[in-house]
Amino acid sequence: MLLAMPCNYQLKLATSLMKRILLTGLITHCLMLLAFPVFAAPEFPLAVGKGERLLVLAPHPDDETLSAAGLIKRVLDNGGSVRSVVVTSGDAYVDAVVKETGKRHPTAEDYMDFGEKRLHESSRAAMVLGHGHINLDLLGFSDGAIYDSLISHWKRSNPFRSDFTGFDHVPYSEAEDRSIAQDGQDLLDELVAILRETKPTLIAFPDVMENDSDHAGLGMFVLLSVHDWLIKTPNTQLHPRMLAYLIHWQHGWPKGSDWGIPEDWSHEAMHLPNDLPLRGHKRVCLDLPRADILLKREALAQYKTQQRIMSDFLSSFVRRTECFTLLKPNDSNTIEDVLEHWRYVRKAFDLHPLTRRKL
């Protein structure tokens, strides 16, 4: 089912986010994509060169490991550098907090404690994967802040306030900037600064088609920040490869993710779902040696809060390949196309955590 976007949402995107860009009428083009039959898209090998500078952007703790643990290890093995940015603390995963505390109605302090645990888990996983060679940034935003900051809390004068912790700014001591307001402009500025410092040759980030609001929202923020970074860096030879990953989809993807018990999928390849629209891009996959598969499993074991609530989901990503959608080089400069795709092609958001609204 196609989802209608309210007019005020279009206006906010056009005025608050895209001041330099006019939204163009691509409705017919996007609707044509829906008429294409579902088929298995071809996959191409992902080449990782010597000395790559990889930037991994994750909405929640564990997403950086689920999506790109093997890629991180390959870049480091090839003499490259890795910077991993986790935007939120994942503090509002209601079912997990209830399970963790044994309380039917957890307090704001309970959600804060849970967020701190998750941030520590990302640090431990990064140590497993990189032995101290991963530059990890924990931004410490509230769970759910990314999507709301994108659509309705763009200015510092109107920040997003968490219904769970009560904070409208980053409250965690582990965060890079504890005082930063939870608003779209501040998040965008943080991402642009990270891009400017890192000068990545590879960027792994959530696909805007993700079936989770914060994932899809961060995908949009990344495209916006890459666009700003490149246009403000004149005469640049920077041409980063942009790798969109997928964590949340529909129909029980990936296989085994909703089975209730963890299974060993390490001998099977990961394939992006056939009903994920290609949008003119191509899919690339990285083959993982057995040692790297086991290392990914060990890194995911560090996320104990998540293992207790969704071990089947985590184990379903431990496979012999990692796959991405490789965006075309100019996609960050034609953001209006992405907006239209998001509007007319994407599926409904899921409810993880429970308070995330469907689009």
N, C-alpha and C positions, 0 to 999 in steps of 0.2 A: 504494500500500500504506500502510495506517495504521501508524504507529510507536508501539510501546508505550513508555510512560515508566516507568522503575523506581520502585518505591515510595519508595526513599530520596531520589530526585530530587524527588518530590512533597513529601516532608517538608521537604527543605531549602528549597524555594521557599516553603512555607507558614510555616516557622518563622523562617528567616533573612531572607527578603526581604519577606514580607507579614505582619509581626507584627500589623498593625492590621486585616488583611483575612482573612475566612474564605473559603476556596475553596468555591464552590457547585457543585451538580450540574447542569452544563449539557451533559452528554454527548449526550443525545438531540438537543438543539438543534443542536449542532455536527455531529453525524453527518448530520443532515438537509441541511446545507449541501453535503455531498458528493454528494447525490442530485440536486442541481440540474444541469441540462444546461449544457455549456460554450457560451457565446455571447459575441458582441462587446458589451461593456458600453458604454453611452453615455458620452461625454466632454463636459465642460463647460469653458468658458473660465475660466482662473484670473485673477481680478482682482487687480492690485497697486496699492494706493492710494498717495497721497502720504505721505512721511515714515514708511514702514513700518520696523520694526526687525526685521531678519531674522537668525535664528540658524541656521546650518548645522552639523550634527553629523555627522562622518564617522569611520568606524572606521580607515581607512588613508589615507595620502597618495594623492591622485588621486580618491577617492570624492566629495569636495566639489565637484570640477570636473566630473566625469562626470555627477553628479546635478543640479547646480543652477547651473552657470556662467551660463546665460541669466537665471535668476531673480535671481542676485546682481547682474548688470549692470542689470536692470530696476529693482530696488530702488534702486540707487545713482543711476540716471538720474532717478528720481522723488523725489530728495532724501532718501532714507532712509539707514539705517545697516546695516552688515553685520558680523556677528561669525561667524567660521568656526573651528570646533574640530575638530582632528584628534587622535583619541585615541591611536592607536598609531603606531609608526614604520614598520610593515610590514616589519620586519627579517627575518622568517622565511620569506620567499618562496624556498623552497629552489631551485627550477629557475632563478629569476632570479639568485640569488647564485652558483650554479654557472656560469651563463653569464657573469656579470659578472667572476668571478675566474679562470675556466678551471680551477678545482680540482674534483675529484670529491668531496672531503671538505673543505669550507670550515671555517675555524676560527671561534671565538667572535669574534675580532677582525674577521674578514671580515663576519660578520653585523652587527656594530656599525657597520662602515664603510658597509655597504649601508643600514642604518637612517638614518644621518646624511645620506647622499645623498638618500634619499627625503624626509626632512624639509626639506632645502634646496629640493627640487623643489616642494614645496607652497608655500614662501615665494615662489619665483620665479613660480609660477602665480598666486598671490594678487596679486603686483605687476602682472602682465599684466592681470588682470581689474579690479583696483581702483585701480591707480596710487597705492598707499599709503593708500587709504581703507578697506581691509578690516582689521578687527581680528582677527588670526590668533593662535589659541592652539594650540600644539603640546604636547600632554600627554606624549608620549614613552613611553607604555606599550609593552611588548613585544607583538609580533604573537602572536595567540592568547590574550592575557591577558583579553580582555573576556568571552568565553564562560566560561572557567574561573573567573574571578572571580565570575561570576553564579551558578554552580552549586556550586562547591566551595572557593572561596577568598574567603570573604566578610569575614573578620576580618583585622586587621592582624597578629595573632599567627600567621596562616597564609597568607602572601601567595603569589601565583603566581610560580614561578621558571621563567624561560625555559630550555628545553632547548637553545637555540641561543646565546644570549649569556651565560647563567649567572646573570643578575641577577634578584633578587626585588623590586627597586625601580627607579624610573625612572633610567636611567643617562645620558641624553643631555643635553649642555650646552645645547642649544637648547630644552629642555623648560621649561615654566613653573615647575615645582617638581621639581628633580632628586632630591630625597630622598624623594618620596612612595612609599609602599609600593604594590605592585601587588595590591590587594585590592578587593573589591566595595564595601565601605563607603566607602573613600577615594575611589573613582571616583564613587560616588553623591554624596558631599559636594561634590566638585569641580563636578559638573554642576549641582547645586542652587545653588551659589554663583554660577555663571555665569548661570543663569536669573535669579537675584535681581538681579544687576548689570545685566543686559541688558534685562530686561522685554520680551521679544520679542513682536511682534504676529504674526510668522510663524516657524514652526519646521520646518525640513526635516531629516529623520532617516531612518534605514533602516527599512524595513518589517519587522515581526517575522516575516514569512513568507519573508524572504530565504533563499536556498539556500546561505548561507555562515554559519558559526557566529558569527564576530565581528560580522557585520552584524546578524544576528537578535538576538544578545546586546545590542548597543548599542541596538537598537530597544526592547528591554525596559527597559534602563537609563534611556532617555529617558522612557518612560512612567512609570517609578517616580519619576524626578526631577521631572517636571512635576507629578505628583500631590503629592509632598512640598512643592514650591514653593507650589502654590496653597493647600493646606490650612494652610500656615504663614504665609500672607499674608491675614489676615482683612480683610473689608470691601473686597475688591479689585474693581476693574472690569476686571481683566485677563482677556481671552478670546482667547488666541492661537489662530490657525489652525494646525493640525498637518498637515503635508504629508509623508506617508510615501513615500519613493522606493525604487526597486528597481534593483539593479545585477546581482545574480547570480540566475539562474533556471535553468530546464531547457530541453531541446529546442532548443538553439542560439539562445535569445533573448538579445538582439535579433538579428534577421537580420544575417548577416555577421560576427557576433562570434567565430565559430570557423572562418572560411574559410581562415585561414593567411596571407592577405595583406590589407592595408588597402584598403578601397574607399571611394568617395565616396558617402555616404548623405545629404548635406546637403539634397537636394531632397525627401527623404521625411520623413513625419511619424513621430514615435515613438509607439507604442501600447503600453500595458501588456499583458502576455499575457492571452489570454482565459481560461486555466486558473488565473490568480491569483484566489483567492476574493474576491468583493466584500465579504462580511461586513457587509452593510448600509450600506457607505460609498458615496461617489461618487468618480468620477475626474475630475480637473481637469488641463488642459493649458495651457501658456503658449506662444503663437506667438512665434518669434524672427525678427527682421529679419535680412537677409543679413549685415549688419555684425557682429551679435552671434554669429551662427553661426561666422563666420571668427575672431572673438575667442576663442570657445570652443576652436576647433581650435588656435589659437596657444597658449592656456593649456595644453592637453593636450600640446603639443609640449615643454613644459618638463619633463615626466616622462620623461626619457631612459632611465632604468632600466627603465621599463615599456614604452616604445616598442620597446626591443630584444627584449622577450620576448612582448609581446601587443599589437602595434600594430593588429591586426585588431579586437581587442576595444575598444580606445579609440576607433577611428574609427567604430565602429558606434553610438556615442552622440552623434556630431556630426550632429544632425538639426534639422529646422526647428521642432520642438516639444520641450518637456520636460514630462513627465507625472508626476502624483503621485496617491496615494490620499488624499483629504481625510477625516480622521477627524472623527467627531462631537465636539462640544465637551466632552461628559462622558466621553469614552473614557478619559482618564487617571484618572478617579475611579471607574471600574468595571473595575479592572485584573484582577479575577478572570475577567471575560469574555475578556480578551485571553489570559490564561494557558490557559484551556480551549481557545480557538481554536488556540493554539500547540501544544497537546498533541494534538489530534485532527484537525487539518486540514492542518498544514504538511507539506511534503515533506522528503525526506532532505537533509541538508547535503551539499554537495560536498566535495572534498578540496583546497581551495585556501586556504592552503598545504597541503602533503602531510600534515602531522601533525595537522590539525584532525580531531577525531573526528566521526563521524556520530552523530546523536542516537539 
